[in-house]
């Protein structure tokens, strides 16, 4: 005879076979911010006079050239994952002070882990890649939030052509150890054999006796009046395809300004704000090695936590769920930055910077 107690017990967990999901995909999106020609070149306007330092336009105003940088979808985005979680309650706890003294660490007590460990993946447009292996057991419930913990070392491999509004090639200056180098296609590459270009979110430079961050060499100078300060190369398309490699962007802190010049500029938090996916908001923290405690300096900031508020469309896990799809929108995840020498009407490629991506989690249901 069946147990009446057993009959009354609710199903609290659901086993999901990852053989039917295990897909991490990058969404193609038309929301990339740079205005481009029909062939995909970033439109670059000739500069006129010393006060003209904005040769680029955005897709929202493609004939208004008022930008000195713009964002694109990277060709290759390398990320190291530590944790991916669904949360019933908000894991982001705000901040105790909107300055370097914030001590509010996240609260993951309501979260169920989709992935936990250490795995480096490469995301490409239109391709899927496995993040998860084996089966996953998740508590049945409604999850309004998600949390993703990554290494704050983000790597991008990308190349991009530049042209005027008639799609004629425009020359940009890139890195060269001595002298100058120009080309119509700029690309991330190695600085020298086995040495990656490294930049930080706030463009830290060698300062005083500090030459490295996380044992990676800091740049000596910003891009500006010569090719030695550039962090990308510019040449022909053939050179770009053959020589493209990963550049590192370290998210040093979430404030605005160089920490090594003024420690008070440090921020380990970023409050909720709208994202490129309607209805999803995102907040962030920088964390120490434990992945639980907010960091206090750029040196002990080693993990980046992103929190997603799904608003009115939470993730619902029930008995019918047989899989999960994790869609990463990276349509504006590489910031192509430039330095303008307006005296000589020259444009220098400063860096390819890593910008945030947005995550959507979609359950797959039987039938």
C-alpha positions in Angstrom: 0.0 0.0 0.0 1.3 3.5 -0.9 2.3 5.7 2.0 -0.2 8.5 2.6 2.7 10.5 3.9 4.6 10.0 0.8 1.6 11.0 -1.3 1.4 14.3 0.6 5.0 15.1 0.2 5.6 17.9 -2.3 8.2 17.6 -5.0 10.8 20.0 -3.8 13.6 19.3 -6.3 13.7 18.7 -10.1 16.5 16.7 -11.8 17.5 18.3 -15.1 19.5 16.3 -17.5 22.2 18.6 -18.9 22.5 16.5 -22.0 19.5 18.3 -23.3 20.7 21.8 -22.3 24.3 22.6 -21.6 24.3 25.4 -24.1 25.8 28.8 -23.5 25.0 31.0 -26.5 25.7 34.5 -27.5 22.7 36.3 -28.9 23.2 38.2 -32.2 21.9 41.7 -31.7 21.4 44.8 -33.8 22.0 47.0 -30.8 25.7 47.4 -31.3 26.4 51.1 -30.7 28.8 52.0 -33.5 27.3 53.4 -36.7 28.5 51.3 -39.6 28.5 51.1 -43.3 26.6 48.4 -45.2 29.8 46.3 -45.3 30.2 46.5 -41.5 33.0 49.1 -41.3 32.7 51.7 -38.5 31.9 55.0 -40.1 34.7 57.5 -39.3 34.3 61.2 -40.2 37.3 63.4 -41.1 38.1 65.8 -38.3 38.0 69.6 -39.0 40.1 71.8 -36.7 41.6 71.4 -33.3 38.3 71.3 -31.5 37.0 68.3 -33.4 37.8 65.2 -31.4 34.7 63.1 -32.0 34.9 61.2 -35.4 32.4 58.5 -34.6 28.6 58.2 -34.4 26.2 55.8 -32.7 23.4 53.7 -34.4 20.9 55.9 -32.5 22.1 59.0 -34.4 24.2 57.7 -37.3 24.8 61.1 -38.8 25.8 62.9 -35.6 29.5 62.5 -35.1 29.9 63.3 -31.4 31.8 60.2 -30.0 35.5 59.5 -29.5 34.7 55.8 -28.9 31.9 53.3 -29.5 31.0 49.7 -28.7 30.7 46.5 -30.8 30.0 42.8 -30.5 33.3 41.0 -30.0 34.4 38.2 -32.4 35.8 36.2 -29.5 35.1 36.8 -25.8 37.0 34.7 -23.3 35.6 34.4 -19.8 36.5 32.4 -16.7 33.3 31.3 -14.8 33.3 30.5 -11.1 29.5 30.4 -10.2 26.2 30.8 -11.9 23.2 30.9 -9.6 19.4 31.4 -9.6 18.2 33.3 -6.6 14.8 33.8 -4.9 15.9 37.0 -3.2 18.1 39.7 -4.3 21.8 38.8 -3.6 22.9 42.4 -4.2 22.8 44.2 -0.8 23.4 47.7 -1.9 26.2 49.7 -0.3 27.0 51.1 3.1 28.8 54.1 1.6 29.0 55.3 -2.0 32.7 55.4 -1.8 35.8 53.3 -1.2 34.5 52.4 2.3 31.5 50.2 1.1 31.5 47.0 3.1 28.2 45.4 2.0 29.0 42.0 0.7 26.4 39.9 -1.4 24.0 37.5 0.2 23.7 34.2 -1.7 21.6 32.3 0.9 18.5 32.2 -1.3 20.5 31.1 -4.4 20.7 27.6 -6.1 23.8 27.0 -8.1 23.6 26.1 -11.8 27.4 25.9 -12.1 30.2 26.0 -9.5 33.8 25.5 -10.2 36.3 27.1 -12.6 35.9 26.9 -16.3 37.2 29.2 -19.1 35.0 29.5 -22.2 35.1 31.4 -25.4 31.9 32.9 -26.7 31.5 33.6 -30.4 28.5 35.2 -32.2 26.0 32.6 -33.3 27.8 29.6 -31.6 27.0 27.5 -28.6 29.5 26.3 -26.1 29.0 23.9 -23.1 29.4 25.4 -19.6 27.8 22.6 -17.7 28.5 18.9 -17.5 26.5 16.1 -15.9 23.0 16.4 -14.2 21.7 19.3 -12.2 19.3 19.3 -9.3 17.4 22.5 -8.7 14.8 23.3 -6.1 11.4 23.9 -7.6 10.4 27.6 -7.3 10.3 31.0 -8.7 13.6 32.8 -9.2 13.5 36.6 -9.8 17.2 37.0 -9.7 20.4 35.4 -11.0 24.1 35.9 -10.0 27.2 35.2 -12.1 30.7 35.3 -10.6 33.6 35.6 -13.0 37.3 36.4 -13.1 37.7 40.1 -13.5 40.3 39.4 -16.2 38.2 39.5 -19.4 39.8 38.7 -22.7 38.8 39.9 -26.2 40.0 39.0 -29.7 38.6 41.3 -32.3 39.3 43.2 -35.5 37.4 46.0 -37.2 37.6 48.0 -40.4 37.1 51.7 -40.6 35.6 53.7 -43.5 33.9 57.0 -44.3 30.2 57.2 -45.0 30.9 56.3 -48.7 32.6 53.1 -47.5 36.1 54.3 -48.5 38.9 53.2 -46.2 40.0 55.4 -43.4 43.5 55.1 -41.8 43.9 54.6 -38.0 47.2 54.5 -36.2 48.0 51.5 -34.1 50.8 50.2 -31.9 54.4 50.0 -33.0 57.4 49.7 -30.8 59.2 52.5 -32.7 57.9 54.9 -35.3 54.3 54.8 -36.4 52.1 52.2 -38.0 48.7 52.9 -39.7 46.1 50.8 -41.3 42.4 50.6 -42.2 41.7 47.5 -40.0 42.6 47.6 -36.3 42.9 44.5 -34.2 43.8 43.1 -30.8 47.1 41.3 -31.0 50.2 40.4 -28.9 52.5 43.3 -28.0 55.5 41.0 -28.6 56.1 37.3 -28.7 54.1 35.8 -25.8 53.2 39.1 -24.3 49.6 40.3 -24.3 48.4 43.9 -24.2 46.8 44.6 -20.8 44.5 47.5 -20.0 42.2 48.2 -17.1 38.6 49.5 -17.0 39.9 52.8 -15.6 43.1 52.9 -17.7 45.6 52.4 -14.9 49.2 53.1 -15.8 52.6 52.4 -14.2 52.6 54.7 -11.2 55.4 55.2 -8.7 56.8 51.8 -7.8 53.7 49.9 -9.1 54.4 48.2 -12.4 52.0 45.3 -12.4 48.4 44.4 -11.4 47.8 40.8 -10.5 51.3 40.1 -11.9 50.5 41.4 -15.3 52.5 44.4 -16.6 50.7 47.7 -16.5 50.9 50.1 -19.5 53.5 52.9 -19.3 51.5 55.5 -21.2 48.1 56.3 -22.8 47.6 56.5 -26.5 47.9 60.0 -27.8 50.6 61.5 -30.0 52.5 58.4 -31.2 52.0 54.7 -31.8 53.9 53.6 -28.7 50.9 54.3 -26.4 48.4 52.4 -28.5 47.2 49.0 -27.2 45.9 47.7 -30.6 47.5 47.2 -34.0 46.3 48.6 -37.3 47.2 47.3 -40.7 45.5 45.4 -43.5 42.6 42.9 -43.2 45.0 40.1 -44.1 47.4 41.1 -41.3 44.5 41.4 -38.8 43.1 37.9 -39.6 46.6 36.4 -39.4 47.8 38.3 -36.3 44.7 38.8 -34.1 45.1 37.5 -30.5 43.6 38.1 -27.1 44.0 41.4 -25.2 43.3 41.5 -21.4 41.0 44.0 -19.8 41.1 43.9 -16.0 38.0 45.4 -14.3 40.2 47.1 -11.7 37.3 48.9 -9.9 33.7 50.0 -10.7 34.2 53.7 -10.1 35.6 56.4 -12.4 39.3 57.3 -12.4 42.7 55.8 -11.8 43.0 54.2 -8.4 46.8 54.3 -8.5 46.6 58.1 -8.8 43.9 58.5 -6.1 42.8 55.6 -3.9 39.6 57.4 -2.9 38.3 56.8 -6.4 37.9 53.0 -5.7 34.4 51.5 -5.9 33.5 47.9 -5.4 29.9 48.3 -6.3 27.6 49.4 -9.1 23.9 49.8 -8.4 21.1 48.3 -10.6 20.6 49.9 -14.0 18.8 49.0 -17.2 20.5 46.6 -19.7 20.4 46.0 -23.4 17.6 43.4 -22.8 14.3 45.0 -22.0 13.0 44.2 -18.5 16.3 43.0 -17.1 18.4 45.2 -14.7 22.0 44.5 -13.6 24.1 45.4 -10.6 27.7 44.5 -9.8 30.3 43.9 -7.1 34.0 43.3 -7.1 34.9 40.4 -4.8 38.0 38.9 -3.1 39.3 35.4 -3.8 36.6 33.8 -1.6 33.9 35.0 -4.0 31.8 36.2 -1.0 33.4 39.4 0.3 33.6 42.7 -1.4 37.1 43.8 -2.3 38.9 46.9 -0.8 41.7 47.6 -3.3 42.4 46.9 -7.0 44.9 44.3 -6.0 42.5 42.1 -4.0 39.7 42.7 -6.6 39.9 39.3 -8.4 36.3 38.3 -9.0 33.4 40.2 -10.7 29.9 39.4 -9.5 27.0 40.4 -11.7 23.4 40.4 -10.4 20.4 40.2 -12.7 16.9 41.3 -11.8 14.4 39.6 -14.2 11.6 41.9 -13.1 8.2 40.7 -14.2 9.6 37.7 -16.0 11.2 35.5 -13.4 12.6 32.0 -14.1 10.1 29.4 -13.0 11.5 25.9 -12.2 8.7 23.2 -12.0 8.2 19.5 -12.7 8.0 20.1 -16.5 11.5 21.7 -16.8 13.9 19.4 -18.7 16.6 21.9 -19.5 18.0 25.5 -19.3 19.4 27.8 -21.9 21.8 30.6 -20.8 21.7 33.4 -23.4 24.5 36.0 -23.2 23.8 39.2 -25.0 27.2 40.7 -25.8 26.1 43.1 -28.5 28.0 46.0 -26.8 30.7 44.1 -25.0 33.8 45.4 -26.7 34.5 49.1 -26.3 36.7 50.3 -29.1 38.5 53.3 -27.7 40.6 55.9 -29.5 42.8 58.9 -28.7 42.6 61.9 -31.0 45.6 64.0 -32.0 43.5 66.9 -33.2 46.5 69.1 -34.0 47.6 66.8 -36.7 44.1 65.3 -37.5 45.3 61.7 -36.5 43.3 59.0 -34.8 45.2 56.4 -32.6 43.7 53.1 -31.5 43.8 53.2 -27.7 42.4 49.8 -26.7 39.7 47.2 -27.0 38.0 47.3 -23.6 35.7 44.7 -22.2 32.2 46.0 -21.4 29.4 44.1 -19.6 27.3 41.3 -21.1 23.7 40.5 -20.1 22.4 37.0 -19.2 18.9 35.6 -19.8 18.0 32.2 -18.4 15.2 30.3 -20.2 13.8 26.9 -19.0 13.0 24.2 -21.6 9.8 22.3 -20.8 8.6 18.9 -21.8 6.1 19.0 -24.7 
